[in-house]
């Protein structure tokens, strides 16, 4: 028997609970992994609380991230005791996820844990940190170098936002952090933000074009916030857009794109090819220190996952949540 968070949906409604389940509950996979740590992302909180249509089949074990030890593999890529890392690929949505003591997985989804990271550090980073790195890579690819000017990061206290600030600051960018939690300014400055902005200045409907300020931006908010960011990106700048914490709409016009040559670079982490994943993870491992990872994350056990998911949906969680499976 193994412990797992299980989401069910039937005539009794949508519900999540911690259960002891038989291993036969797990699907087919060519590789068995003893899960050491998982995490709680925004997407996991949507799934657990039922506030967003993340889970595509029921029952489901949530958890889009995991790190663990291979116990058995039919693939010649992995052997027992190898430490492996998984983000996305529909795990926790259509395939049983990481919030369980064991996972049965497709070896094509796994990457070896980067040598510089411990399993716990990898889950302090998780999909949020890896997505932040993909966003930084999107800015770089579009020529947004530190000398071009300030970079705006929205959802600053969230997982993606916290990592985006820390990574950009390490790379020498001037970072402005937008947040609804001004009381957390000290944390944001510790991560490397040069200035903290009230998110209200971005969240209301704005003009198609505004004063040019940002050389680039990393946005996990969407909606009016993303529209206002596009309107105030400097000529030739880029916005890396990855999230929808305010909403999935984008009430913008073509003006920033056709008059200022602004690039809106969409960033998806879920189906990202393995080579990009390995590059992003290696760069994070090289850039971030243990102290930064400790600053950004805290650890809970499987028993606290459902309560913490509700807090995350209410905007009461700062940074990243690691879930330790043996706790
Ligand atoms: P978190 O919950 O950790 O952070 C979200 C942050 O957004 C909050 O901390 C808050 O920051 C801000 N926020 C929340 N609600 C609102 C609102 N109504 N208006 C404006 N700001 C708001 O989530 P993550 O960082 O893990 O994820 C952020 C987004 O990115 C989510 O939409 C998620 O689905 C998406 N995502 C997408 C990925 C992809 O592959 N494209 C991968 C990972 C995440 P503050 O308190 O500082 O204002």
Boltz pocket constraint, residues with backbone or C-beta under 6 A from the ligand:
constraints:
  - pocket:
      binder: B
      contacts: [[A, 40], [A, 41], [A, 42], [A, 43], [A, 127], [A, 128], [A, 131], [A, 154], [A, 155], [A, 156], [A, 157], [A, 158], [A, 159], [A, 160], [A, 161], [A, 178], [A, 179], [A, 180], [A, 181], [A, 199], [A, 203], [A, 220], [A, 221], [A, 225], [A, 241], [A, 242], [A, 243], [A, 244], [A, 245], [A, 246], [A, 267], [A, 268], [A, 269], [A, 270], [A, 312], [A, 315], [A, 317], [A, 319]]
      max_distance: 6.0
